[in-house]
Amino acid sequence: MRINFASIQLNLTDNVEINYIKTKNLIERVRNNSVILLPEMFFCGFNYDRLEEFSALSEYMVEGLRVLSEEKKSLICGTVPQRGEEGYRNTAVLLLDGEIVGMRAKKRLFSPFDEDKYFVPGEEDFIFETRFGRVGVLICFELRFTDMVLELKRRKVDILLVPAQWGYARREHLRILSRARAIELQSYVVVADTWGDIYGQKFAGCSGIYSPWGEVLSFSEQGDVLLQAEGETEILEKVRKTIPVHL
């Protein structure tokens, strides 16, 4: 089965409507029947002073993505701030053909950026069954954690999605880890990051799409861009049979 992968890289403004319109315009350019990944906190970024305002808008933003996923007959994934009884969560939402098929809150919070002071960690499963195959979701900082990657490998994920807001100073870490995870998981890896200055912080870009061989299928360090690349599920089995390293 052929799969089209799409990664949307954005520089976020302090205007959530502008961020959403930029996102929507890029999604509308994606081919139908695709796997589409958005950056972490795609419509608002990390502005803790406005967290209550942003979380109140999340339902509206998710509904917009739901409609787009139905129109594009595609899987769309991004993260939004959600407020619950225990506090705020950075929640990844997967929408497929107009339905929410998965949700999980970020488990590993990035303390150098004070995430642990404003968000509570999630404990939900981070692997989902879809018609595109078994999809894993690691949110930004989680890409570094071996225990989560080993669980992805043990359960043989076909596609790893990494919505991110990764710091510019560590951009080489993101580039190297993204490709390495594709090689060790023998899966497709899609990374969607923000880029440039946002709320006084500089972000890495370095969004990309990688094959189970570790090939760079598409990559961009700067710019509001739509990356697209084609993959085939048959390649997954070919790689895994050629180099049998399953747990």
C-alpha positions in Angstrom: 0.0 0.0 0.0 1.3 3.4 -0.9 1.2 6.2 1.7 1.7 9.9 1.3 3.3 11.5 4.3 3.1 15.3 4.9 5.0 17.4 7.5 4.0 21.0 8.1 6.7 23.3 9.5 5.6 26.7 10.9 6.8 29.9 12.5 4.0 30.8 15.0 2.8 34.3 15.7 1.0 35.5 18.8 -2.3 35.5 16.8 -3.9 32.1 17.0 -6.2 32.8 14.0 -3.3 33.6 11.8 -1.5 30.4 12.9 -4.6 28.3 12.2 -5.2 29.9 8.8 -1.5 29.1 7.8 -2.0 25.6 9.0 -5.3 25.1 7.1 -3.8 26.6 3.9 -0.9 24.1 4.0 -3.2 21.1 4.8 -5.4 22.0 1.8 -2.4 21.6 -0.4 -1.8 18.0 0.8 -2.8 15.1 -1.4 -5.9 13.2 -0.3 -5.4 10.0 1.7 -2.3 11.2 3.5 -0.7 11.1 7.0 -0.4 14.7 8.0 1.7 15.9 11.0 1.5 19.4 12.5 4.0 20.9 15.0 3.6 20.7 18.8 1.1 23.4 20.0 0.5 24.2 16.4 -2.0 27.1 16.8 -0.5 28.8 19.9 3.0 27.8 20.9 4.2 27.9 24.5 3.0 31.2 26.0 2.2 30.2 29.6 0.6 33.6 30.4 -2.1 32.8 27.9 -2.5 29.1 28.6 -6.1 29.4 29.9 -7.1 31.3 26.8 -5.4 28.8 24.5 -6.9 25.8 26.2 -10.4 27.3 25.8 -9.8 27.4 22.1 -8.5 23.9 21.7 -11.9 22.3 21.1 -12.6 24.8 18.3 -9.2 24.1 16.7 -9.6 20.3 16.9 -13.0 20.6 15.3 -11.4 22.5 12.4 -8.9 19.7 12.0 -11.7 17.1 12.2 -13.4 18.7 9.3 -10.2 18.9 7.3 -9.4 15.2 8.0 -12.8 14.3 6.6 -12.4 16.5 3.5 -8.9 15.2 2.8 -9.7 11.6 3.8 -6.6 11.7 5.8 -5.0 11.2 9.2 -4.0 14.5 10.9 -2.0 14.7 14.1 -1.0 17.7 16.2 -1.0 18.7 19.9 -3.1 21.2 21.7 -3.3 22.4 25.4 -6.2 20.9 27.3 -7.4 21.7 30.7 -8.6 18.9 33.0 -9.3 18.3 36.7 -5.6 17.8 37.5 -4.3 20.7 35.4 -3.2 21.4 31.8 -2.0 18.7 29.5 -0.1 18.9 26.2 -2.3 16.5 24.2 -1.7 14.9 20.9 -4.9 14.3 18.9 -5.2 11.9 15.9 -8.1 12.5 13.6 -8.9 10.1 10.8 -11.6 10.6 8.1 -13.5 13.0 10.4 -13.2 11.0 13.6 -11.0 11.3 16.7 -9.1 7.9 16.7 -6.6 8.6 19.4 -5.5 11.1 22.1 -2.5 11.1 24.5 -0.9 13.7 26.7 2.8 14.3 26.7 4.5 12.2 29.4 8.1 13.5 29.4 7.9 17.2 30.1 10.9 19.5 29.2 11.9 21.0 32.5 14.5 23.5 31.0 11.5 25.1 29.3 9.4 25.0 32.5 6.8 22.6 31.0 6.7 20.6 34.2 5.6 23.8 36.1 2.6 24.3 33.8 1.6 20.9 32.6 0.8 17.5 34.2 2.2 14.4 32.5 0.0 11.9 30.7 0.1 8.1 31.0 -1.9 7.1 28.0 -0.8 4.6 25.4 1.2 6.3 22.6 0.6 3.7 19.9 -2.5 3.6 17.8 -4.0 1.2 15.2 -5.1 3.0 12.0 -5.8 2.0 8.4 -2.3 3.3 7.5 -0.8 0.9 10.0 0.4 1.0 13.6 1.2 4.6 14.4 3.3 5.8 17.4 3.4 9.4 18.7 6.4 10.8 20.6 6.0 14.5 21.5 9.2 16.5 21.0 11.4 15.8 24.1 10.1 12.2 24.2 12.2 11.4 21.1 15.2 11.2 23.5 13.7 8.5 25.8 15.0 5.0 25.1 12.2 3.3 27.1 9.5 4.8 24.9 11.5 4.0 21.8 11.9 0.4 22.9 8.2 0.0 23.4 7.6 1.3 19.9 10.1 -1.3 18.6 8.6 -4.1 20.6 5.2 -3.4 19.2 6.5 -2.9 15.6 5.2 0.5 14.8 5.0 1.3 11.1 4.9 5.1 11.4 6.4 7.3 14.1 5.0 10.9 14.3 7.0 13.5 16.2 5.2 16.9 16.7 7.8 19.2 18.1 8.9 22.7 19.2 12.6 21.9 19.4 15.2 24.5 20.4 17.6 25.8 17.8 20.7 25.3 19.9 19.9 21.5 19.8 18.9 21.3 16.2 21.6 18.7 15.3 20.2 16.5 18.0 16.8 16.6 16.4 18.2 15.8 12.9 20.3 12.9 14.1 17.8 11.4 16.5 15.0 11.6 13.9 17.1 9.6 11.3 18.4 7.2 14.0 14.9 6.4 15.2 13.9 5.5 11.6 16.8 3.1 11.3 16.4 1.4 14.7 12.6 1.2 14.5 12.7 0.2 10.8 9.7 2.4 10.4 8.7 5.7 8.6 9.4 8.7 10.8 7.7 12.1 10.3 8.9 15.1 12.2 7.0 18.5 12.2 8.8 21.3 14.1 8.5 25.1 14.5 11.2 27.3 13.3 12.6 30.8 13.9 11.8 33.2 16.8 8.6 32.5 18.8 7.9 34.3 22.1 11.6 35.1 22.5 12.8 31.6 21.9 14.5 30.3 18.7 13.4 27.0 17.3 15.2 24.5 15.1 13.0 23.7 12.2 14.7 20.5 10.8 11.4 18.9 10.0 11.7 15.8 7.9 10.3 12.5 6.6 12.5 9.4 6.8 12.2 5.9 5.4 12.7 2.6 7.3 16.2 2.5 5.7 17.0 5.8 7.2 16.8 7.7 3.9 16.0 11.4 4.1 12.9 11.6 1.9 12.2 15.3 2.6 13.8 17.9 4.9 13.7 21.6 5.7 15.4 23.6 8.3 13.7 27.0 7.7 10.5 28.4 6.4 6.7 27.8 6.6 6.8 24.7 4.3 4.8 21.6 3.4 7.0 18.6 3.1 5.6 15.5 1.3 7.0 12.1 0.4 5.6 8.7 -0.6 6.2 5.5 1.2 5.1 1.8 0.7 4.1 -0.6 3.4 5.9 -3.4 1.6 9.2 -1.7 2.3 8.6 -2.1 6.0 8.6 -5.9 5.7 11.5 -5.9 3.3 13.7 -4.0 5.7 12.7 -6.1 8.7 13.3 -9.3 6.8 16.6 -8.2 5.5 17.9 -7.0 8.8 16.0 -9.0 11.5 16.5 -7.0 14.7 13.1 -7.4 16.3 12.8 -7.6 20.1 
